Amino acid sequence: MEDMVKGRLKFSQTSCYLCSEWLDDCDVEEHLRTCRKQKTVCPNGCGTIVVLKYLQLHQNTCPASYGVQMENEEEQAANVPATVSDTDAENELQRDEAQTVGDVLESLENELKCLKLIVSDHANDKLYVHTNLARLKQFYDVSQKWTTKVYDSIVSLNKLCYQEKIQRTLELTAVQQKLLSIEMWNLDIASRFDRAEEKMFFLIQRDTTENTDGARSDADASPDVQNPSPGEADTTTEDAAPSTVGISKGEEPASDPLEDGPAAMVSQAVSNSKLVQEMIEEFKAQYGKIKVEVKDTQAQMFEYEERIQLLEKLVERYRRETYHTKQRSDELQQNLLLANARNNLASENGRVIWRIDNFAQKLKESSELETMIKGPIFTNQPYGYMLQMEASPYGIGTWRGRNLIAGLTIVPGPYDSLLEWPCRLTATLILRDQTSKRAEAKNVCKPIVAKAKGQRDPNQHYVYISHDILFSNNYLNNDSIFLELIIASESGTSSQC
C-alpha cells in the first residue's frame, strides 16, 4: 500500500485592507505606513481627517493655512517702519507682487501635482475594477458549472429515488399477494380439517351404535340355547356334534361383512387424520418460514424507508443549496452587469471629450450615406441621465455640404424612473483648437440643449459649425478633431471658452 504524502499550502501574499493591493508578507507593515489610502490628521491644525493621497489638495484649501498666511502678512506689515519713503514702498509692493505671482505659480504646480495624483489614482481604480470584473466573471463561471453539476446530481438522485420507490412498491405488492394466498390456503386447510373431523366423529358414533345392537341380539338368543325342550335335546346334541366336529377339523367360519365395514372405515379415518396432521405440521413449518420472511421484508422495508427519508433530506439540502447558489449567481450577474455598464461609460461628471479620427473618410461617408456618427455614452452625474453625442460631418438639411452638425441625445438608462422628466439639461459644445501654444488657442463654443426622442422643445438641440471655420486654424489636425461637451451646473455656466 502506497504511503500517503501530506503537504501544506502556504500563502505568501496578503491583500492590503485599504487599497486592496497584493503584497508579500514581509512588505505589508512597510506598505501600511506609506499607503496612500491611509487617513491622517491635517498638519495645519484644522482638525480635519484626510486621506493621505488628498492631503496636498486639502492643504491648498485648508482654512488654517490661510489664517497663518494672513497673520504672517499682517505681522510683516506691522513691522515695517512708518518713515518709509515712496521708493521703498514701491519696491516693497513689487516684491509683494512677485511673491504673490510665485505663490500662485507654486499653488498651480501643487494643484497640477494633485491632479496628476488623482488621474493616477483613477487609473489604479479603473485597473482594480477591471481586475475585480475578471475575478467576478471567473467566479460566475465556476458557480454556473457548480450549479449545473448540483442540478444533474439532484436529477439523478430523484431518478434513483423513483426507481427505488417503484421497486419496493412492487416487492411489497408481491409480499401482500403471497400473504393473501397463504391466508386463503390456511382457510382451505382449516375447512378440510373440520370436515375430516366431522366425518371421523360420525364414523365412530356409527361403530358404537352397531356394537350395542349386536350385543342386544346375542342377549335375546341365549335363553333358548340354555333351556332346550325334551324333544329337541337329542336333535340339538346331534346337530351340535357335527358342528363341533367341523370346528375341530380346523375350518374357521367366514367373517361377516357388516362387522368388517366399520373397522375399515375407522382405519381409513385414522390414516386420513395422520395425513391431515402431517399437512398441518407442514403448513405450520411453511407458515413459520413465511412469517420470518415477512419480518425480514418488513425490516428491509423499514431500512428502505429510512434510506428514502435520508435521500429526501439530502435532496432538500441540495435544493436549498441550489437555490442559494442561483440567488448568489443572480446577484453576481447583476453586479457584473452594473460594473460592465459603469465601466463602459466615458464619464460620470457631465464632461466628455470626443476624438473623431479619420475625419476625411467619415466626411466622405456622411456625404454619400447621410448618416450620423455616434459618440461616447456618459452621464451628467452618477445615477443620472444617460447622454450620447452625435454628429454629421457633412451636415443635414439646409446645412448640408457647408456645416458640421452636432447634437446631444438622451438615451434610455437604468435610473430613468427616478429622474425628472421632461429633461432640461443645457450644455456647451466646444470645438478644441489643437495649436501647440495653448495660451493662443481659440476654441469654438456653442450652447446646446439635451433632447430625448419624442421630446418637443423650442430650444436648439443641434448646433452647426461651418466648414470654413472647421478647416481653418488648427481645429483639424492629423485627420482628427476634438469635440468637448460640458453639462452646465445648476448654479452657473458650464465652462469658460
Secondary structure, DSSP 4 states (H G I P E B T S, - for coil): -PPPP-------EEE-TTT--EEEGGGHHHHHHH-TT-EEE-TTSS--EEEGGGHHHHHHH-HHHHHHHHHHHHHHHHHS-TT--HHHHHHHHHHHHHHHHHHHHHHHHHHHHHHHHHHHHHHHHHHHHHHHHHHHHHHHHHHHHHHHHHHHHHHHHHHHHHHHHHHHHHHHHHHHHHHHHHHHHHHHHHHHHHHHHHHHHHHHHHHHHHHHHHHHHHHHHHHHHHS--HHHHHHHHHHHHHHHHHHHTT-PPPPPHHHHHHHHHHHHHHHHHHHHHHHHHHHHHHHHHHHHHHHHHHHHHHHHHHHHHHHHHHHHHHHHHHHHHHHHHHHHHHHHHHHHHHHH-S-SSSEEEEEE-SHHHHHHHHHHH--PEEEEEEESSTT--EEEEEEETT--GGGTTTEEEEEEEEEP-TTGGGS-SS---EEEEEE----S-GGG---EEEEEE-EETT---SS--EEEEEHHHHTSTTSSBTTBEEEEEEEPPSSS-S---
